Amino acid sequence: MQDFLNVTVLAVLQGVAEFLPISSSGHLVIGQHLLGMNPPGMRLEVFLHVGTLASIFVFYRRPIASIFTGLFASDAERRREAWGYVAKIMVSALPAVAIYFPFKKSIDDMFENARMVGALLMFTGAVLAGTRFLPRGQRPVGFLRALLMGCGQAIAILPGVSRSGMTLAAARAGRVSPEAAAEFSFLMSAPLIAGDALLHILKAVKATPEELVGEPSWGVVAFGAVIAAVVGYFSLAILLRTLRGRGFWLFGPYCVIVGLLVVCFCK
């Protein structure tokens, strides 16, 4: 029963914070420090990411299907647009790949420092609050804007920095329309989330039996993945509604306050 409760908390936290601009990595670190929660095991961590990845595919199933069929369409114009969209996603991934692998060890060490996470969460909040003063636009996502959003995604490798917050703030700076910004932000994250899940799967496959001691059962892990997927789906819907309105910047003060509390009271 305790396993189900722990996994439920982690799955809800993952589903909410993965998509709302409040930093899932930051909240997991803060939760572990303040509530004495244990880090999720390798198996559970993989499936929580798979759950949130599934929510992206379900929520954006129509544009994904349109892109996929467009890649092989007989219509040359439609085929060009589909391949162009895929190329933009590939371009957006370059900054994160360029930063993560050379500095992986230093970045991983930051997850052990709650105050660092709090400071970076305050940085996220400042960026989000600043979007209130950026003009709204209706431009599409071009290659330069895709690269700009990719740079935001690269910064969000740091714990406490929100991936969706940085990419959507970058899109706002580029005057991208809210709908196009949200769709591209989460579709561009899909390859990186899938890649991260694959790395964890390979790590779990190579793990010794001793390293897997204490892992939740497969049933509990599957339950966590479903919870993360369902919560993630509704989080996406909430974020899209927020982007269409005027309240996106309000996530900023929340992040600043939480980050400040962590810096002041966490060791």
C-alpha positions, -999 to +999 in steps of 0.1 A: +000+000+000+028+024+009+044+017-025+012+028-042+010+060-022+046+069-029+043+061-066+010+081-068+027+112-053+057+109-077+035+102-107+012+132-100+042+154-094+057+142-127+025+147-147+019+182-133+054+196-133+066+181-166+043+203-186+033+233-164+063+257-163+073+250-127+102+225-133+095+188-127+132+181-118+132+210-094+100+199-076+112+163-074+145+174-057+126+197-034+101+170-025+128+145-017+146+170+006+115+184+024+094+153+026+121+127+030+110+110-002+133+085-017+144+090-053+124+069-078+141+037-088+154+032-123+125+012-134+099+037-120+118+067-134+117+052-169+080+045-168+070+079-154+088+094-184+071+070-207+037+080-192+043+117-198+056+109-233+023+090-240+003+120-229+021+142-255+013+116-282-024+114-272-029+151-267-013+160-301-023+128-319-039+147-348-009+169-357+015+140-351-006+118-375-007+147-400+031+151-399+037+113-402+014+108-432+027+140-447+062+126-448+051+101-474+023+121-491+021+122-529+015+160-526+049+176-529+039+207-509+025+187-480+056+164-480+079+195-480+060+210-450+061+177-430+098+172-436+105+208-428+087+204-394+108+174-386+139+193-396+129+221-372+125+196-343+160+182-351+175+217-351+158+225-318+175+194-302+210+205-311+217+229-282+206+204-256+227+177-270+257+200-273+254+210-236+243+178-219+270+153-229+301+174-222+288+186-189+267+156-178+286+150-145+285+186-134+248+188-142+240+156-123+259+169-093+235+199-092+206+176-083+222+170-049+222+207-041+187+218-030+197+255-026+211+255-062+178+241-074+159+268-054+181+295-070+175+282-105+137+279-098+138+316-089+156+322-122+127+304-140+102+325-121+119+357-132+119+346-168+082+336-167+072+369-149+091+388-176+069+373-203+041+396-191+059+425-208+065+407-241+041+415-270+020+387-282+024+376-318+009+352-344+041+341-362+048+305-372+078+285-359+106+290-384+141+276-382+156+305-363+127+304-338+131+267-335+167+272-326+158+299-301+133+275-284+160+248-285+184+271-266+157+275-240+153+238-238+191+234-234+191+258-204+163+237-188+187+207-185+196+224-152+175+212-122+150+239-113+148+254-147+115+246-164+117+232-199+083+243-210+088+276-193+120+284-212+108+271-246+075+290-243+092+322-231+116+319-261+086+315-284+069+345-268+101+365-274+100+354-310+063+364-312+051+329-321+014+323-318+004+305-285-010+274-303+020+270-325+044+276-296+027+250-274+025+224-301+061+228-311+074+230-276+060+196-266+066+179-299+102+190-298+105+175-263+093+141-274+126+129-290+146+141-259+121+125-234+123+093-255+160+094-256+162+100-219+139+070-213+160+048-236+192+058-216+175+048-184+163+015-199+198+007-210+210+016-175+184-006-159+192-035-182+229-033-172+221-029-135+230-057-111+204-074-089+217-054-059+211-021-077+174-031-083+167-040-046+137-021-034+123-014-068+085-013-069+068-042-086+059-041-123+022-036-114+030-005-092+053+009-119+026+005-146+001+022-123+025+051-119+029+054-157-009+056-162-013+082-135+015+103-150+000+100-184-035+110-173-023+139-151+001+150-179-028+151-204-048+175-183-017+196-174-012+201-212-048+212-215-045+237-186-013+251-200-027+256-235-057+275-220-033+296-199-013+305-230-044+316-249-053+339-220-031+363-201-021+343-171+011+325-182+033+349-164+016+341-131+036+309-129+066+332-123+057+345-089+050+309-077+084+297-088+101+327-072+084+322-039+090+284-038+127+289-049+132+316-022+118+293+005+141+265-006+171+288-006+163+301+029+152+269+046+169+239+028+204+228+037 
